[in-house]
Every structure is written in C-alpha cells, then in structure tokens.
Amino acid sequence: MSADLIQALEMLGQGMLGIFVVLGVIALFVILMQKLGGGK
C-alpha cells in the first residue's frame, strides 16, 4: 500500500512540475508579447 502512495505522490509531483513549467512558458510569452507590442 505504501508503494502505491509513493507512486501517487510522484505522479502528483510530476503533474505540479508540469503545471509550473507551462505557467512559466505562458508568463514569458505574455512578457514577450508586451515588449513587442508595446505601442498599443
């Protein structure tokens, strides 16, 4: 049972890491768009 719990925690950690990576990429993209389209 503890093995399943550890596996679940690892999956949760990977999922959270993936979410943070996606949010980081989106944030960089938004900043880049603001710099390129600063005239608006």
N, C-alpha and C positions, 0 to 999 in steps of 0.2 A: 504493500500500500504506500509506503514512503517513497518507493521508486516512482510511482505514478504521480505523487505530489511533487517530487523534484522535477519530473518531466513537464508537469503543468506549469510550474514556476519558470522553467527555462523557456517554454513557449511564450509565457506572458512577458518575460524579459525581452525576448526577441521581437515580439509584437510592439512593445513600447519603444524599443530602439528604432524599429522601422518607422513608427509614427513620428518620433522626434526627427529622424532623417528627412522624412517628407516635409514636415513643417519647416525645417531649416532651408530646404531647397526652395519651398514656396516663398519664404521670407526673403531669401537672396534674390529670387526672381522679381518680387514686388519692388525691392530696393533698386534693382537694375532698371526696371520699367520707369520708376520715378525719376531716376537720374537721366535716362534717355529722353523721357517725355516731360522734362521739367518746364517746358514752355506753356503747358496747359494751365 
